[in-house]
Amino acid sequence: GHHADAKRFSKQAEEIRNAFNKAFFNVTNGTYATGSQCADAIALVMNLCEPKHRAAVLNSLVADVKQNGLTAGDVGYRYLLRALADGGRSDLIFEMNNQSDKPGYGYQLRMGGTSLTESWEARRANSQNHFMLGQIIEWFYGDLAGIAPDPAAPGFKRILIKPQPVGDITWARANYDSVRGPIDCYWKR
């Protein structure tokens, strides 16, 4: 019932988006700030990216991941996953996390990691039991298995079931105990 506040906040949000894009968007290469995976992904996920530039920024992000592998760190990795999944590129999330030649989970295993290491490079000098790069769990539940909260009804009041099978994965199962009861999703090819 606070329509005046909503209108004022919407106007303020638009002003912030415009200022952000003026300061950080590079029209020439379709990237934000330094062009890092983190910068581009955050702009996409936070809806700071202008709608007319979303496809270009997503394409730039996809090209960067394909060329350089995973470079987003602790802060950016969650946004990278979300930007790619929201952009319909769960296939790329699977590819970058199911290889062992470039930094990522497969690379950590190849380097002898038995738990999440502190860096994608799995350097032995760093912590060998560090959950900070574990955001893939959100993608497992919300995208691969397909249990996602409906943004129009926060707090899992309503859910969306929309799995995204990728790669050579032949089945997935996930469950979540919400305040409204258990949610279970299972799919098989």
C-alpha positions as CSV (number, residue, x, y, z in Angstrom):
1,G,0.0,0.0,0.0
2,H,3.0,2.4,-0.1
3,H,2.7,3.2,-3.8
4,A,4.4,6.6,-3.5
5,D,7.4,4.9,-1.9
6,A,7.5,2.2,-4.6
7,K,7.4,4.8,-7.3
8,R,10.2,6.8,-5.6
9,F,12.4,3.7,-5.1
10,S,11.8,2.6,-8.7
11,K,13.0,6.0,-9.9
12,Q,16.0,5.9,-7.6
13,A,16.9,2.4,-8.8
14,E,16.7,3.6,-12.5
15,E,19.0,6.5,-11.6
16,I,21.5,4.2,-10.0
17,R,21.4,1.8,-13.0
18,N,22.1,4.7,-15.3
19,A,25.0,6.0,-13.2
20,F,26.4,2.5,-12.9
21,N,26.3,2.0,-16.7
22,K,27.7,5.4,-17.4
23,A,30.6,4.7,-15.1
24,F,31.3,1.1,-15.8
25,F,29.9,-0.2,-19.1
26,N,32.3,-0.4,-22.0
27,V,30.3,-0.1,-25.2
28,T,33.2,-1.1,-27.4
29,N,33.7,-4.6,-26.0
30,G,30.3,-5.1,-24.2
31,T,31.8,-5.7,-20.8
32,Y,31.8,-4.0,-17.4
33,A,34.6,-2.4,-15.5
34,T,37.7,-4.6,-16.0
35,G,35.8,-7.1,-18.2
36,S,36.3,-9.8,-15.6
37,Q,33.9,-12.7,-15.2
38,C,32.9,-11.3,-11.8
39,A,32.1,-7.7,-13.1
40,D,30.0,-8.9,-16.0
41,A,28.2,-11.6,-14.0
42,I,27.3,-9.2,-11.2
43,A,25.9,-6.6,-13.7
44,L,23.7,-9.3,-15.2
45,V,22.5,-10.9,-12.0
46,M,21.8,-7.6,-10.3
47,N,19.9,-6.3,-13.3
48,L,22.3,-3.4,-13.6
49,C,22.9,-4.3,-17.2
50,E,20.7,-2.4,-19.6
51,P,18.3,-4.8,-21.4
52,K,19.6,-3.8,-24.8
53,H,23.1,-4.9,-23.8
54,R,22.3,-8.1,-21.9
55,A,22.9,-10.4,-24.9
56,A,26.3,-8.8,-25.7
57,V,27.4,-9.0,-22.0
58,L,26.3,-12.6,-21.7
59,N,28.1,-13.5,-25.0
60,S,31.3,-11.8,-23.8
61,L,31.1,-13.7,-20.5
62,V,30.6,-17.0,-22.4
63,A,33.5,-16.3,-24.7
64,D,35.7,-15.4,-21.7
65,V,34.9,-18.7,-19.9
66,K,35.5,-20.7,-23.1
67,Q,38.8,-19.0,-23.7
68,N,40.2,-18.6,-20.2
69,G,38.3,-21.2,-18.1
70,L,37.0,-20.3,-14.7
71,T,38.6,-17.1,-13.3
72,A,35.8,-15.8,-11.0
73,G,36.8,-16.1,-7.3
74,D,35.0,-16.3,-4.0
75,V,32.7,-13.3,-4.6
76,G,32.2,-13.7,-8.4
77,Y,31.7,-17.4,-8.8
78,R,28.2,-17.5,-7.4
79,Y,27.2,-14.6,-9.8
80,L,29.0,-16.4,-12.7
81,L,26.9,-19.5,-12.1
82,R,23.7,-17.5,-11.7
83,A,24.4,-15.3,-14.9
84,L,25.1,-18.4,-17.0
85,A,22.1,-20.4,-15.7
86,D,19.8,-17.4,-16.1
87,G,21.2,-16.9,-19.6
88,G,20.3,-20.5,-20.5
89,R,24.0,-21.7,-20.4
90,S,23.9,-24.4,-17.8
91,D,25.7,-26.5,-20.5
92,L,28.7,-24.2,-20.0
93,I,28.5,-24.5,-16.2
94,F,28.7,-28.3,-16.7
95,E,31.6,-28.0,-19.1
96,M,33.7,-25.7,-17.0
97,N,33.2,-27.8,-13.9
98,N,33.6,-31.2,-15.6
99,Q,37.0,-30.7,-17.0
100,S,40.5,-31.1,-15.5
101,D,42.8,-29.1,-17.8
102,K,41.9,-25.6,-16.5
103,P,41.3,-24.4,-12.9
104,G,38.0,-25.6,-11.4
105,Y,36.6,-28.6,-9.5
106,G,38.0,-31.2,-11.9
107,Y,41.4,-29.5,-11.8
108,Q,41.3,-29.6,-8.0
109,L,40.7,-33.3,-8.1
110,R,43.5,-33.8,-10.7
111,M,45.9,-31.9,-8.4
112,G,45.1,-34.3,-5.5
113,G,42.4,-32.3,-3.8
114,T,40.0,-34.4,-1.7
115,S,37.9,-31.4,-0.4
116,L,37.5,-27.9,-1.8
117,T,40.8,-26.1,-1.9
118,E,41.1,-22.3,-1.3
119,S,41.9,-21.6,-4.9
120,W,40.9,-23.0,-8.3
121,E,44.6,-23.7,-9.0
122,A,44.6,-26.1,-6.0
123,R,48.0,-24.8,-4.8
124,R,49.3,-27.0,-2.0
125,A,50.4,-23.9,0.0
126,N,46.8,-22.8,0.4
127,S,44.1,-24.3,2.6
128,Q,43.0,-27.7,1.4
129,N,39.6,-27.6,3.2
130,H,37.9,-24.4,2.3
131,F,34.2,-24.1,1.4
132,M,34.4,-20.6,-0.1
133,L,34.2,-21.9,-3.7
134,G,31.3,-24.3,-3.0
135,Q,28.5,-22.2,-4.6
136,I,27.9,-25.0,-7.2
137,I,25.5,-26.5,-4.6
138,E,22.9,-23.7,-5.5
139,W,23.2,-24.6,-9.2
140,F,22.8,-28.3,-8.4
141,Y,19.5,-27.7,-6.6
142,G,18.0,-24.8,-8.5
143,D,19.1,-25.5,-12.0
144,L,20.4,-29.1,-12.6
145,A,17.8,-30.8,-10.3
146,G,15.4,-27.9,-10.8
147,I,14.0,-26.9,-7.4
148,A,13.9,-23.1,-7.4
149,P,11.9,-20.6,-5.4
150,D,9.4,-18.5,-7.4
151,P,10.8,-14.9,-7.3
152,A,7.2,-13.6,-7.2
153,A,6.6,-15.5,-3.9
154,P,9.7,-15.3,-1.7
155,G,10.6,-17.8,1.0
156,F,9.7,-20.9,-1.0
157,K,6.0,-20.0,-0.7
158,R,5.8,-21.2,-4.3
159,I,8.4,-23.2,-6.1
160,L,9.3,-23.8,-9.7
161,I,10.3,-27.2,-10.9
162,K,12.4,-26.8,-14.1
163,P,15.4,-29.0,-14.3
164,Q,18.2,-28.3,-16.8
165,P,19.7,-31.6,-17.9
166,V,23.2,-31.1,-19.3
167,G,26.2,-33.0,-20.6
168,D,26.3,-36.7,-20.0
169,I,24.3,-36.5,-16.7
170,T,21.6,-39.1,-16.9
171,W,19.7,-38.4,-13.7
172,A,19.4,-36.0,-10.7
173,R,17.5,-36.0,-7.5
174,A,17.3,-33.2,-4.9
175,N,15.1,-32.5,-1.9
176,Y,14.5,-29.6,0.3
177,D,12.6,-29.4,3.6
178,S,10.8,-26.1,3.4
179,V,8.5,-24.6,6.1
180,R,5.6,-25.7,4.0
181,G,6.8,-29.3,3.7
182,P,9.3,-31.4,1.8
183,I,10.1,-30.7,-1.9
184,D,11.5,-33.6,-3.9
185,C,12.5,-33.6,-7.5
186,Y,13.8,-36.5,-9.5
187,W,14.5,-36.8,-13.2
188,K,16.0,-39.4,-15.4
189,R,16.8,-39.4,-19.1
